[in-house]
Amino acid sequence: MLAVVAVVLLLGGGATVRAAQPPPSAAQEGFVPVDQLPQQEAMPAAPLVGGAYAVAWVVIFGYLWSVKRRLGTVERELAEVSRRVNGGQRA
């Protein structure tokens, strides 16, 4: 649950960065070298990468928990079948 809250906070913070950026300017005429272009604000990649990893780990742990739960159900059913089979072969 804590990971979900962290992902929401990380992804929610990106909306404020996008909203603070100025609108794109009109097309330029002619060639302008890259080093002469004005610096533009860019959203750092760290929050996006962290959010992606958080989502991936939540999905992985959710899947493992689901497999563990289903495996426990199968083991209980096998124990019940084994008990019934051994109980029916009394001499």
PDB file of N, CA, C and O in Angstrom:
ATOM      1  N   MET A   1       0.830  -1.181   0.000  1.00  0.00           N
ATOM      2  CA  MET A   1       0.000   0.000   0.000  1.00  0.00           C
ATOM      3  C   MET A   1       0.876   1.247   0.000  1.00  0.00           C
ATOM      4  O   MET A   1       0.557   2.250  -0.638  1.00  0.00           O
ATOM      5  N   LEU A   2       1.972   1.163   0.720  1.00  0.00           N
ATOM      6  CA  LEU A   2       2.893   2.290   0.782  1.00  0.00           C
ATOM      7  C   LEU A   2       3.507   2.566  -0.589  1.00  0.00           C
ATOM      8  O   LEU A   2       3.730   3.720  -0.956  1.00  0.00           O
ATOM      9  N   ALA A   3       3.777   1.502  -1.339  1.00  0.00           N
ATOM     10  CA  ALA A   3       4.350   1.675  -2.674  1.00  0.00           C
ATOM     11  C   ALA A   3       3.357   2.370  -3.598  1.00  0.00           C
ATOM     12  O   ALA A   3       3.757   3.191  -4.423  1.00  0.00           O
ATOM     13  N   VAL A   4       2.092   2.060  -3.476  1.00  0.00           N
ATOM     14  CA  VAL A   4       1.073   2.698  -4.316  1.00  0.00           C
ATOM     15  C   VAL A   4       1.009   4.191  -4.019  1.00  0.00           C
ATOM     16  O   VAL A   4       0.896   5.007  -4.934  1.00  0.00           O
ATOM     17  N   VAL A   5       1.081   4.546  -2.744  1.00  0.00           N
ATOM     18  CA  VAL A   5       1.068   5.964  -2.371  1.00  0.00           C
ATOM     19  C   VAL A   5       2.305   6.667  -2.924  1.00  0.00           C
ATOM     20  O   VAL A   5       2.216   7.796  -3.407  1.00  0.00           O
ATOM     21  N   ALA A   6       3.461   5.999  -2.855  1.00  0.00           N
ATOM     22  CA  ALA A   6       4.696   6.591  -3.382  1.00  0.00           C
ATOM     23  C   ALA A   6       4.598   6.814  -4.881  1.00  0.00           C
ATOM     24  O   ALA A   6       5.049   7.844  -5.383  1.00  0.00           O
ATOM     25  N   VAL A   7       4.014   5.859  -5.606  1.00  0.00           N
ATOM     26  CA  VAL A   7       3.865   6.006  -7.054  1.00  0.00           C
ATOM     27  C   VAL A   7       2.946   7.173  -7.376  1.00  0.00           C
ATOM     28  O   VAL A   7       3.235   7.960  -8.277  1.00  0.00           O
ATOM     29  N   VAL A   8       1.852   7.292  -6.656  1.00  0.00           N
ATOM     30  CA  VAL A   8       0.918   8.396  -6.899  1.00  0.00           C
ATOM     31  C   VAL A   8       1.602   9.737  -6.640  1.00  0.00           C
ATOM     32  O   VAL A   8       1.424  10.682  -7.409  1.00  0.00           O
ATOM     33  N   LEU A   9       2.372   9.823  -5.576  1.00  0.00           N
ATOM     34  CA  LEU A   9       3.076  11.063  -5.273  1.00  0.00           C
ATOM     35  C   LEU A   9       4.129  11.380  -6.324  1.00  0.00           C
ATOM     36  O   LEU A   9       4.288  12.537  -6.713  1.00  0.00           O
ATOM     37  N   LEU A  10       4.854  10.358  -6.790  1.00  0.00           N
ATOM     38  CA  LEU A  10       5.872  10.582  -7.812  1.00  0.00           C
ATOM     39  C   LEU A  10       5.256  11.032  -9.129  1.00  0.00           C
ATOM     40  O   LEU A  10       5.738  11.970  -9.762  1.00  0.00           O
ATOM     41  N   LEU A  11       4.193  10.358  -9.531  1.00  0.00           N
ATOM     42  CA  LEU A  11       3.563  10.710 -10.800  1.00  0.00           C
ATOM     43  C   LEU A  11       2.775  12.004 -10.687  1.00  0.00           C
ATOM     44  O   LEU A  11       2.662  12.735 -11.671  1.00  0.00           O
ATOM     45  N   GLY A  12       2.240  12.302  -9.541  1.00  0.00           N
ATOM     46  CA  GLY A  12       1.509  13.550  -9.341  1.00  0.00           C
ATOM     47  C   GLY A  12       2.435  14.752  -9.379  1.00  0.00           C
ATOM     48  O   GLY A  12       2.027  15.829  -9.813  1.00  0.00           O
ATOM     49  N   GLY A  13       3.674  14.589  -8.934  1.00  0.00           N
ATOM     50  CA  GLY A  13       4.647  15.678  -8.961  1.00  0.00           C
ATOM     51  C   GLY A  13       5.029  16.066 -10.374  1.00  0.00           C
ATOM     52  O   GLY A  13       5.402  17.214 -10.617  1.00  0.00           O
ATOM     53  N   GLY A  14       4.945  15.140 -11.307  1.00  0.00           N
ATOM     54  CA  GLY A  14       5.282  15.429 -12.697  1.00  0.00           C
ATOM     55  C   GLY A  14       4.285  16.359 -13.359  1.00  0.00           C
ATOM     56  O   GLY A  14       4.637  17.083 -14.290  1.00  0.00           O
ATOM     57  N   ALA A  15       3.047  16.348 -12.892  1.00  0.00           N
ATOM     58  CA  ALA A  15       2.026  17.210 -13.492  1.00  0.00           C
ATOM     59  C   ALA A  15       2.333  18.679 -13.232  1.00  0.00           C
ATOM     60  O   ALA A  15       2.073  19.526 -14.085  1.00  0.00           O
ATOM     61  N   THR A  16       2.881  18.986 -12.069  1.00  0.00           N
ATOM     62  CA  THR A  16       3.192  20.386 -11.772  1.00  0.00           C
ATOM     63  C   THR A  16       4.365  20.878 -12.603  1.00  0.00           C
ATOM     64  O   THR A  16       4.412  22.052 -12.971  1.00  0.00           O
ATOM     65  N   VAL A  17       5.320  19.988 -12.905  1.00  0.00           N
ATOM     66  CA  VAL A  17       6.455  20.384 -13.739  1.00  0.00           C
ATOM     67  C   VAL A  17       5.981  20.664 -15.153  1.00  0.00           C
ATOM     68  O   VAL A  17       6.399  21.649 -15.762  1.00  0.00           O
ATOM     69  N   ARG A  18       5.109  19.809 -15.685  1.00  0.00           N
ATOM     70  CA  ARG A  18       4.603  20.014 -17.040  1.00  0.00           C
ATOM     71  C   ARG A  18       3.762  21.277 -17.125  1.00  0.00           C
ATOM     72  O   ARG A  18       3.797  21.967 -18.144  1.00  0.00           O
ATOM     73  N   ALA A  19       3.008  21.597 -16.080  1.00  0.00           N
ATOM     74  CA  ALA A  19       2.159  22.774 -16.105  1.00  0.00           C
ATOM     75  C   ALA A  19       2.996  24.052 -16.025  1.00  0.00           C
ATOM     76  O   ALA A  19       2.560  25.097 -16.509  1.00  0.00           O
ATOM     77  N   ALA A  20       4.189  23.991 -15.423  1.00  0.00           N
ATOM     78  CA  ALA A  20       5.019  25.178 -15.257  1.00  0.00           C
ATOM     79  C   ALA A  20       5.817  25.521 -16.514  1.00  0.00           C
ATOM     80  O   ALA A  20       6.387  26.610 -16.586  1.00  0.00           O
ATOM     81  N   GLN A  21       5.877  24.638 -17.497  1.00  0.00           N
ATOM     82  CA  GLN A  21       6.658  24.899 -18.700  1.00  0.00           C
ATOM     83  C   GLN A  21       5.941  25.917 -19.576  1.00  0.00           C
ATOM     84  O   GLN A  21       4.714  25.895 -19.683  1.00  0.00           O
ATOM     85  N   PRO A  22       6.712  26.817 -20.210  1.00  0.00           N
ATOM     86  CA  PRO A  22       6.092  27.803 -21.094  1.00  0.00           C
ATOM     87  C   PRO A  22       5.586  27.140 -22.372  1.00  0.00           C
ATOM     88  O   PRO A  22       6.081  26.076 -22.746  1.00  0.00           O
ATOM     89  N   PRO A  23       4.616  27.742 -23.046  1.00  0.00           N
ATOM     90  CA  PRO A  23       4.126  27.163 -24.290  1.00  0.00           C
ATOM     91  C   PRO A  23       5.226  27.188 -25.355  1.00  0.00           C
ATOM     92  O   PRO A  23       6.110  28.042 -25.300  1.00  0.00           O
ATOM     93  N   PRO A  24       5.188  26.275 -26.313  1.00  0.00           N
ATOM     94  CA  PRO A  24       6.229  26.234 -27.338  1.00  0.00           C
ATOM     95  C   PRO A  24       6.227  27.521 -28.172  1.00  0.00           C
ATOM     96  O   PRO A  24       5.175  28.086 -28.470  1.00  0.00           O
ATOM     97  N   SER A  25       7.430  27.964 -28.538  1.00  0.00           N
ATOM     98  CA  SER A  25       7.553  29.199 -29.321  1.00  0.00           C
ATOM     99  C   SER A  25       7.321  28.904 -30.808  1.00  0.00           C
ATOM    100  O   SER A  25       7.270  27.747 -31.224  1.00  0.00           O
ATOM    101  N   ALA A  26       7.183  29.963 -31.589  1.00  0.00           N
ATOM    102  CA  ALA A  26       6.952  29.833 -33.026  1.00  0.00           C
ATOM    103  C   ALA A  26       8.181  29.211 -33.688  1.00  0.00           C
ATOM    104  O   ALA A  26       9.276  29.258 -33.128  1.00  0.00           O
ATOM    105  N   ALA A  27       8.011  28.640 -34.857  1.00  0.00           N
ATOM    106  CA  ALA A  27       9.093  27.983 -35.589  1.00  0.00           C
ATOM    107  C   ALA A  27      10.194  28.985 -35.925  1.00  0.00           C
ATOM    108  O   ALA A  27       9.916  30.142 -36.241  1.00  0.00           O
ATOM    109  N   GLN A  28      11.432  28.535 -35.856  1.00  0.00           N
ATOM    110  CA  GLN A  28      12.563  29.402 -36.165  1.00  0.00           C
ATOM    111  C   GLN A  28      12.830  29.399 -37.661  1.00  0.00           C
ATOM    112  O   GLN A  28      12.516  28.440 -38.366  1.00  0.00           O
ATOM    113  N   GLU A  29      13.403  30.471 -38.118  1.00  0.00           N
ATOM    114  CA  GLU A  29      13.807  30.580 -39.517  1.00  0.00           C
ATOM    115  C   GLU A  29      15.292  30.276 -39.609  1.00  0.00           C
ATOM    116  O   GLU A  29      16.097  30.939 -38.955  1.00  0.00           O
ATOM    117  N   GLY A  30      15.664  29.299 -40.400  1.00  0.00           N
ATOM    118  CA  GLY A  30      17.068  29.004 -40.631  1.00  0.00           C
ATOM    119  C   GLY A  30      17.671  28.088 -39.581  1.00  0.00           C
ATOM    120  O   GLY A  30      17.014  27.684 -38.622  1.00  0.00           O
ATOM    121  N   PHE A  31      18.934  27.777 -39.789  1.00  0.00           N
ATOM    122  CA  PHE A  31      19.678  26.869 -38.923  1.00  0.00           C
ATOM    123  C   PHE A  31      20.229  27.611 -37.712  1.00  0.00           C
ATOM    124  O   PHE A  31      20.783  28.703 -37.840  1.00  0.00           O
ATOM    125  N   VAL A  32      20.072  27.009 -36.538  1.00  0.00           N
ATOM    126  CA  VAL A  32      20.639  27.559 -35.309  1.00  0.00           C
ATOM    127  C   VAL A  32      21.398  26.427 -34.628  1.00  0.00           C
ATOM    128  O   VAL A  32      20.812  25.383 -34.344  1.00  0.00           O
ATOM    129  N   PRO A  33      22.708  26.614 -34.357  1.00  0.00           N
ATOM    130  CA  PRO A  33      23.469  25.556 -33.676  1.00  0.00           C
ATOM    131  C   PRO A  33      22.873  25.259 -32.302  1.00  0.00           C
ATOM    132  O   PRO A  33      22.285  26.130 -31.660  1.00  0.00           O
ATOM    133  N   VAL A  34      23.035  24.021 -31.871  1.00  0.00           N
ATOM    134  CA  VAL A  34      22.451  23.570 -30.622  1.00  0.00           C
ATOM    135  C   VAL A  34      22.992  24.360 -29.437  1.00  0.00           C
ATOM    136  O   VAL A  34      22.245  24.668 -28.508  1.00  0.00           O
ATOM    137  N   ASP A  35      24.284  24.691 -29.457  1.00  0.00           N
ATOM    138  CA  ASP A  35      24.847  25.402 -28.313  1.00  0.00           C
ATOM    139  C   ASP A  35      24.354  26.847 -28.213  1.00  0.00           C
ATOM    140  O   ASP A  35      24.585  27.499 -27.195  1.00  0.00           O
ATOM    141  N   GLN A  36      23.685  27.360 -29.238  1.00  0.00           N
ATOM    142  CA  GLN A  36      23.152  28.713 -29.199  1.00  0.00           C
ATOM    143  C   GLN A  36      21.659  28.755 -28.866  1.00  0.00           C
ATOM    144  O   GLN A  36      21.086  29.835 -28.721  1.00  0.00           O
ATOM    145  N   LEU A  37      21.046  27.617 -28.747  1.00  0.00           N
ATOM    146  CA  LEU A  37      19.626  27.571 -28.399  1.00  0.00           C
ATOM    147  C   LEU A  37      19.447  27.893 -26.922  1.00  0.00           C
ATOM    148  O   LEU A  37      20.319  27.575 -26.114  1.00  0.00           O
ATOM    149  N   PRO A  38      18.329  28.518 -26.555  1.00  0.00           N
ATOM    150  CA  PRO A  38      18.080  28.776 -25.134  1.00  0.00           C
ATOM    151  C   PRO A  38      17.803  27.467 -24.392  1.00  0.00           C
ATOM    152  O   PRO A  38      17.224  26.533 -24.949  1.00  0.00           O
ATOM    153  N   GLN A  39      18.225  27.417 -23.130  1.00  0.00           N
ATOM    154  CA  GLN A  39      17.991  26.236 -22.315  1.00  0.00           C
ATOM    155  C   GLN A  39      16.502  26.110 -22.009  1.00  0.00           C
ATOM    156  O   GLN A  39      15.852  27.090 -21.646  1.00  0.00           O
ATOM    157  N   GLN A  40      15.980  24.929 -22.153  1.00  0.00           N
ATOM    158  CA  GLN A  40      14.579  24.675 -21.836  1.00  0.00           C
ATOM    159  C   GLN A  40      14.517  23.838 -20.567  1.00  0.00           C
ATOM    160  O   GLN A  40      15.396  23.020 -20.295  1.00  0.00           O
ATOM    161  N   GLU A  41      13.469  24.061 -19.809  1.00  0.00           N
ATOM    162  CA  GLU A  41      13.280  23.244 -18.617  1.00  0.00           C
ATOM    163  C   GLU A  41      12.907  21.839 -19.050  1.00  0.00           C
ATOM    164  O   GLU A  41      12.138  21.642 -19.990  1.00  0.00           O
ATOM    165  N   ALA A  42      13.458  20.882 -18.357  1.00  0.00           N
ATOM    166  CA  ALA A  42      13.166  19.486 -18.668  1.00  0.00           C
ATOM    167  C   ALA A  42      12.828  18.762 -17.373  1.00  0.00           C
ATOM    168  O   ALA A  42      13.410  19.031 -16.322  1.00  0.00           O
ATOM    169  N   MET A  43      11.903  17.863 -17.466  1.00  0.00           N
ATOM    170  CA  MET A  43      11.532  17.071 -16.292  1.00  0.00           C
ATOM    171  C   MET A  43      12.610  16.025 -16.057  1.00  0.00           C
ATOM    172  O   MET A  43      12.954  15.288 -16.981  1.00  0.00           O
ATOM    173  N   PRO A  44      13.149  15.939 -14.858  1.00  0.00           N
ATOM    174  CA  PRO A  44      14.180  14.939 -14.597  1.00  0.00           C
ATOM    175  C   PRO A  44      13.600  13.534 -14.725  1.00  0.00           C
ATOM    176  O   PRO A  44      12.429  13.293 -14.429  1.00  0.00           O
ATOM    177  N   ALA A  45      14.442  12.627 -15.169  1.00  0.00           N
ATOM    178  CA  ALA A  45      13.992  11.256 -15.408  1.00  0.00           C
ATOM    179  C   ALA A  45      13.856  10.450 -14.128  1.00  0.00           C
ATOM    180  O   ALA A  45      13.158   9.436 -14.117  1.00  0.00           O
ATOM    181  N   ALA A  46      14.500  10.869 -13.056  1.00  0.00           N
ATOM    182  CA  ALA A  46      14.516  10.074 -11.822  1.00  0.00           C
ATOM    183  C   ALA A  46      13.113   9.762 -11.289  1.00  0.00           C
ATOM    184  O   ALA A  46      12.869   8.613 -10.921  1.00  0.00           O
ATOM    185  N   PRO A  47      12.176  10.719 -11.226  1.00  0.00           N
ATOM    186  CA  PRO A  47      10.844  10.358 -10.719  1.00  0.00           C
ATOM    187  C   PRO A  47      10.127   9.343 -11.608  1.00  0.00           C
ATOM    188  O   PRO A  47       9.415   8.471 -11.112  1.00  0.00           O
ATOM    189  N   LEU A  48      10.315   9.460 -12.904  1.00  0.00           N
ATOM    190  CA  LEU A  48       9.653   8.510 -13.811  1.00  0.00           C
ATOM    191  C   LEU A  48      10.254   7.115 -13.677  1.00  0.00           C
ATOM    192  O   LEU A  48       9.525   6.123 -13.645  1.00  0.00           O
ATOM    193  N   VAL A  49      11.568   7.039 -13.600  1.00  0.00           N
ATOM    194  CA  VAL A  49      12.228   5.737 -13.448  1.00  0.00           C
ATOM    195  C   VAL A  49      11.856   5.125 -12.097  1.00  0.00           C
ATOM    196  O   VAL A  49      11.556   3.934 -12.010  1.00  0.00           O
ATOM    197  N   GLY A  50      11.879   5.944 -11.049  1.00  0.00           N
ATOM    198  CA  GLY A  50      11.490   5.439  -9.725  1.00  0.00           C
ATOM    199  C   GLY A  50      10.052   4.949  -9.703  1.00  0.00           C
ATOM    200  O   GLY A  50       9.752   3.913  -9.109  1.00  0.00           O
ATOM    201  N   GLY A  51       9.165   5.691 -10.349  1.00  0.00           N
ATOM    202  CA  GLY A  51       7.769   5.268 -10.426  1.00  0.00           C
ATOM    203  C   GLY A  51       7.599   3.972 -11.192  1.00  0.00           C
ATOM    204  O   GLY A  51       6.818   3.103 -10.804  1.00  0.00           O
ATOM    205  N   ALA A  52       8.347   3.849 -12.298  1.00  0.00           N
ATOM    206  CA  ALA A  52       8.265   2.622 -13.094  1.00  0.00           C
ATOM    207  C   ALA A  52       8.766   1.418 -12.295  1.00  0.00           C
ATOM    208  O   ALA A  52       8.155   0.349 -12.323  1.00  0.00           O
ATOM    209  N   TYR A  53       9.876   1.598 -11.587  1.00  0.00           N
ATOM    210  CA  TYR A  53      10.389   0.500 -10.766  1.00  0.00           C
ATOM    211  C   TYR A  53       9.418   0.170  -9.631  1.00  0.00           C
ATOM    212  O   TYR A  53       9.222  -1.002  -9.313  1.00  0.00           O
ATOM    213  N   ALA A  54       8.820   1.171  -9.029  1.00  0.00           N
ATOM    214  CA  ALA A  54       7.866   0.918  -7.942  1.00  0.00           C
ATOM    215  C   ALA A  54       6.672   0.115  -8.452  1.00  0.00           C
ATOM    216  O   ALA A  54       6.241  -0.840  -7.806  1.00  0.00           O
ATOM    217  N   VAL A  55       6.141   0.503  -9.608  1.00  0.00           N
ATOM    218  CA  VAL A  55       5.009  -0.227 -10.181  1.00  0.00           C
ATOM    219  C   VAL A  55       5.420  -1.653 -10.515  1.00  0.00           C
ATOM    220  O   VAL A  55       4.674  -2.595 -10.249  1.00  0.00           O
ATOM    221  N   ALA A  56       6.609  -1.816 -11.098  1.00  0.00           N
ATOM    222  CA  ALA A  56       7.075  -3.162 -11.460  1.00  0.00           C
ATOM    223  C   ALA A  56       7.206  -4.045 -10.222  1.00  0.00           C
ATOM    224  O   ALA A  56       6.788  -5.203 -10.244  1.00  0.00           O
ATOM    225  N   TRP A  57       7.785  -3.508  -9.136  1.00  0.00           N
ATOM    226  CA  TRP A  57       7.943  -4.316  -7.924  1.00  0.00           C
ATOM    227  C   TRP A  57       6.604  -4.643  -7.279  1.00  0.00           C
ATOM    228  O   TRP A  57       6.422  -5.741  -6.754  1.00  0.00           O
ATOM    229  N   VAL A  58       5.670  -3.709  -7.313  1.00  0.00           N
ATOM    230  CA  VAL A  58       4.339  -3.989  -6.760  1.00  0.00           C
ATOM    231  C   VAL A  58       3.678  -5.113  -7.545  1.00  0.00           C
ATOM    232  O   VAL A  58       3.069  -6.008  -6.959  1.00  0.00           O
ATOM    233  N   VAL A  59       3.794  -5.069  -8.863  1.00  0.00           N
ATOM    234  CA  VAL A  59       3.207  -6.122  -9.706  1.00  0.00           C
ATOM    235  C   VAL A  59       3.880  -7.464  -9.428  1.00  0.00           C
ATOM    236  O   VAL A  59       3.205  -8.486  -9.304  1.00  0.00           O
ATOM    237  N   ILE A  60       5.215  -7.461  -9.331  1.00  0.00           N
ATOM    238  CA  ILE A  60       5.937  -8.711  -9.073  1.00  0.00           C
ATOM    239  C   ILE A  60       5.544  -9.307  -7.730  1.00  0.00           C
ATOM    240  O   ILE A  60       5.248 -10.500  -7.648  1.00  0.00           O
ATOM    241  N   PHE A  61       5.535  -8.491  -6.669  1.00  0.00           N
ATOM    242  CA  PHE A  61       5.166  -9.012  -5.351  1.00  0.00           C
ATOM    243  C   PHE A  61       3.697  -9.437  -5.311  1.00  0.00           C
ATOM    244  O   PHE A  61       3.364 -10.414  -4.639  1.00  0.00           O
ATOM    245  N   GLY A  62       2.833  -8.741  -5.999  1.00  0.00           N
ATOM    246  CA  GLY A  62       1.436  -9.154  -6.082  1.00  0.00           C
ATOM    247  C   GLY A  62       1.290 -10.507  -6.750  1.00  0.00           C
ATOM    248  O   GLY A  62       0.515 -11.352  -6.303  1.00  0.00           O
ATOM    249  N   TYR A  63       2.037 -10.706  -7.820  1.00  0.00           N
ATOM    250  CA  TYR A  63       2.000 -11.994  -8.517  1.00  0.00           C
ATOM    251  C   TYR A  63       2.536 -13.104  -7.619  1.00  0.00           C
ATOM    252  O   TYR A  63       1.935 -14.175  -7.534  1.00  0.00           O
ATOM    253  N   LEU A  64       3.663 -12.858  -6.949  1.00  0.00           N
ATOM    254  CA  LEU A  64       4.229 -13.884  -6.062  1.00  0.00           C
ATOM    255  C   LEU A  64       3.281 -14.214  -4.914  1.00  0.00           C
ATOM    256  O   LEU A  64       3.149 -15.381  -4.545  1.00  0.00           O
ATOM    257  N   TRP A  65       2.622 -13.212  -4.347  1.00  0.00           N
ATOM    258  CA  TRP A  65       1.649 -13.456  -3.285  1.00  0.00           C
ATOM    259  C   TRP A  65       0.498 -14.309  -3.819  1.00  0.00           C
ATOM    260  O   TRP A  65       0.028 -15.218  -3.135  1.00  0.00           O
ATOM    261  N   SER A  66       0.045 -14.017  -5.039  1.00  0.00           N
ATOM    262  CA  SER A  66      -1.044 -14.787  -5.635  1.00  0.00           C
ATOM    263  C   SER A  66      -0.629 -16.249  -5.852  1.00  0.00           C
ATOM    264  O   SER A  66      -1.403 -17.164  -5.573  1.00  0.00           O
ATOM    265  N   VAL A  67       0.576 -16.457  -6.343  1.00  0.00           N
ATOM    266  CA  VAL A  67       1.066 -17.822  -6.566  1.00  0.00           C
ATOM    267  C   VAL A  67       1.182 -18.559  -5.239  1.00  0.00           C
ATOM    268  O   VAL A  67       0.797 -19.724  -5.145  1.00  0.00           O
ATOM    269  N   LYS A  68       1.712 -17.892  -4.208  1.00  0.00           N
ATOM    270  CA  LYS A  68       1.845 -18.527  -2.894  1.00  0.00           C
ATOM    271  C   LYS A  68       0.485 -18.931  -2.340  1.00  0.00           C
ATOM    272  O   LYS A  68       0.330 -20.019  -1.785  1.00  0.00           O
ATOM    273  N   ARG A  69      -0.498 -18.049  -2.494  1.00  0.00           N
ATOM    274  CA  ARG A  69      -1.836 -18.334  -1.982  1.00  0.00           C
ATOM    275  C   ARG A  69      -2.450 -19.531  -2.720  1.00  0.00           C
ATOM    276  O   ARG A  69      -3.040 -20.413  -2.096  1.00  0.00           O
ATOM    277  N   ARG A  70      -2.308 -19.558  -4.049  1.00  0.00           N
ATOM    278  CA  ARG A  70      -2.875 -20.670  -4.817  1.00  0.00           C
ATOM    279  C   ARG A  70      -2.149 -21.973  -4.534  1.00  0.00           C
ATOM    280  O   ARG A  70      -2.768 -23.036  -4.495  1.00  0.00           O
ATOM    281  N   LEU A  71      -0.815 -21.895  -4.334  1.00  0.00           N
ATOM    282  CA  LEU A  71      -0.055 -23.090  -4.009  1.00  0.00           C
ATOM    283  C   LEU A  71      -0.479 -23.648  -2.657  1.00  0.00           C
ATOM    284  O   LEU A  71      -0.550 -24.866  -2.488  1.00  0.00           O
ATOM    285  N   GLY A  72      -0.757 -22.788  -1.704  1.00  0.00           N
ATOM    286  CA  GLY A  72      -1.247 -23.239  -0.403  1.00  0.00           C
ATOM    287  C   GLY A  72      -2.581 -23.964  -0.529  1.00  0.00           C
ATOM    288  O   GLY A  72      -2.817 -24.964   0.148  1.00  0.00           O
ATOM    289  N   THR A  73      -3.457 -23.452  -1.404  1.00  0.00           N
ATOM    290  CA  THR A  73      -4.753 -24.104  -1.629  1.00  0.00           C
ATOM    291  C   THR A  73      -4.550 -25.487  -2.228  1.00  0.00           C
ATOM    292  O   THR A  73      -5.204 -26.444  -1.813  1.00  0.00           O
ATOM    293  N   VAL A  74      -3.655 -25.602  -3.194  1.00  0.00           N
ATOM    294  CA  VAL A  74      -3.385 -26.903  -3.822  1.00  0.00           C
ATOM    295  C   VAL A  74      -2.798 -27.871  -2.802  1.00  0.00           C
ATOM    296  O   VAL A  74      -3.178 -29.041  -2.778  1.00  0.00           O
ATOM    297  N   GLU A  75      -1.879 -27.406  -1.961  1.00  0.00           N
ATOM    298  CA  GLU A  75      -1.297 -28.289  -0.952  1.00  0.00           C
ATOM    299  C   GLU A  75      -2.354 -28.788   0.038  1.00  0.00           C
ATOM    300  O   GLU A  75      -2.331 -29.952   0.438  1.00  0.00           O
ATOM    301  N   ARG A  76      -3.287 -27.901   0.435  1.00  0.00           N
ATOM    302  CA  ARG A  76      -4.360 -28.341   1.333  1.00  0.00           C
ATOM    303  C   ARG A  76      -5.254 -29.379   0.653  1.00  0.00           C
ATOM    304  O   ARG A  76      -5.657 -30.361   1.276  1.00  0.00           O
ATOM    305  N   GLU A  77      -5.560 -29.157  -0.624  1.00  0.00           N
ATOM    306  CA  GLU A  77      -6.398 -30.123  -1.347  1.00  0.00           C
ATOM    307  C   GLU A  77      -5.691 -31.464  -1.500  1.00  0.00           C
ATOM    308  O   GLU A  77      -6.324 -32.513  -1.376  1.00  0.00           O
ATOM    309  N   LEU A  78      -4.380 -31.446  -1.768  1.00  0.00           N
ATOM    310  CA  LEU A  78      -3.629 -32.696  -1.879  1.00  0.00           C
ATOM    311  C   LEU A  78      -3.578 -33.429  -0.542  1.00  0.00           C
ATOM    312  O   LEU A  78      -3.674 -34.655  -0.500  1.00  0.00           O
ATOM    313  N   ALA A  79      -3.428 -32.688   0.538  1.00  0.00           N
ATOM    314  CA  ALA A  79      -3.420 -33.326   1.863  1.00  0.00           C
ATOM    315  C   ALA A  79      -4.774 -33.969   2.146  1.00  0.00           C
ATOM    316  O   ALA A  79      -4.837 -35.055   2.722  1.00  0.00           O
ATOM    317  N   GLU A  80      -5.858 -33.305   1.742  1.00  0.00           N
ATOM    318  CA  GLU A  80      -7.204 -33.869   1.931  1.00  0.00           C
ATOM    319  C   GLU A  80      -7.384 -35.141   1.100  1.00  0.00           C
ATOM    320  O   GLU A  80      -7.935 -36.129   1.586  1.00  0.00           O
ATOM    321  N   VAL A  81      -6.926 -35.117  -0.143  1.00  0.00           N
ATOM    322  CA  VAL A  81      -7.036 -36.308  -0.997  1.00  0.00           C
ATOM    323  C   VAL A  81      -6.187 -37.438  -0.424  1.00  0.00           C
ATOM    324  O   VAL A  81      -6.625 -38.588  -0.392  1.00  0.00           O
ATOM    325  N   SER A  82      -4.977 -37.118   0.028  1.00  0.00           N
ATOM    326  CA  SER A  82      -4.108 -38.142   0.619  1.00  0.00           C
ATOM    327  C   SER A  82      -4.753 -38.742   1.865  1.00  0.00           C
ATOM    328  O   SER A  82      -4.692 -39.953   2.077  1.00  0.00           O
ATOM    329  N   ARG A  83      -5.364 -37.907   2.678  1.00  0.00           N
ATOM    330  CA  ARG A  83      -6.034 -38.395   3.881  1.00  0.00           C
ATOM    331  C   ARG A  83      -7.189 -39.318   3.503  1.00  0.00           C
ATOM    332  O   ARG A  83      -7.373 -40.362   4.128  1.00  0.00           O
ATOM    333  N   ARG A  84      -7.961 -38.951   2.500  1.00  0.00           N
ATOM    334  CA  ARG A  84      -9.099 -39.787   2.074  1.00  0.00           C
ATOM    335  C   ARG A  84      -8.633 -41.130   1.514  1.00  0.00           C
ATOM    336  O   ARG A  84      -9.227 -42.172   1.791  1.00  0.00           O
ATOM    337  N   VAL A  85      -7.538 -41.086   0.703  1.00  0.00           N
ATOM    338  CA  VAL A  85      -7.028 -42.319   0.096  1.00  0.00           C
ATOM    339  C   VAL A  85      -6.480 -43.235   1.197  1.00  0.00           C
ATOM    340  O   VAL A  85      -6.779 -44.429   1.210  1.00  0.00           O
ATOM    341  N   ASN A  86      -5.702 -42.702   2.093  1.00  0.00           N
ATOM    342  CA  ASN A  86      -5.141 -43.531   3.164  1.00  0.00           C
ATOM    343  C   ASN A  86      -6.232 -44.019   4.112  1.00  0.00           C
ATOM    344  O   ASN A  86      -6.124 -45.125   4.642  1.00  0.00           O
ATOM    345  N   GLY A  87      -7.255 -43.244   4.334  1.00  0.00           N
ATOM    346  CA  GLY A  87      -8.355 -43.635   5.201  1.00  0.00           C
ATOM    347  C   GLY A  87      -9.218 -44.737   4.575  1.00  0.00           C
ATOM    348  O   GLY A  87      -9.819 -45.524   5.306  1.00  0.00           O
ATOM    349  N   GLY A  88      -9.292 -44.810   3.260  1.00  0.00           N
ATOM    350  CA  GLY A  88     -10.107 -45.818   2.592  1.00  0.00           C
ATOM    351  C   GLY A  88      -9.408 -47.156   2.473  1.00  0.00           C
ATOM    352  O   GLY A  88     -10.064 -48.144   2.143  1.00  0.00           O
ATOM    353  N   GLN A  89      -8.117 -47.240   2.723  1.00  0.00           N
ATOM    354  CA  GLN A  89      -7.363 -48.489   2.550  1.00  0.00           C
ATOM    355  C   GLN A  89      -7.077 -49.169   3.889  1.00  0.00           C
ATOM    356  O   GLN A  89      -6.102 -49.912   4.002  1.00  0.00           O
ATOM    357  N   ARG A  90      -7.883 -48.933   4.873  1.00  0.00           N
ATOM    358  CA  ARG A  90      -7.666 -49.576   6.164  1.00  0.00           C
ATOM    359  C   ARG A  90      -7.961 -51.069   6.050  1.00  0.00           C
ATOM    360  O   ARG A  90      -8.896 -51.490   5.369  1.00  0.00           O
ATOM    361  N   ALA A  91      -7.139 -51.848   6.736  1.00  0.00           N
ATOM    362  CA  ALA A  91      -7.331 -53.308   6.667  1.00  0.00           C
ATOM    363  C   ALA A  91      -7.907 -53.861   7.925  1.00  0.00           C
ATOM    364  O   ALA A  91      -8.128 -55.068   8.025  1.00  0.00           O
TER     365      ALA A  91
END
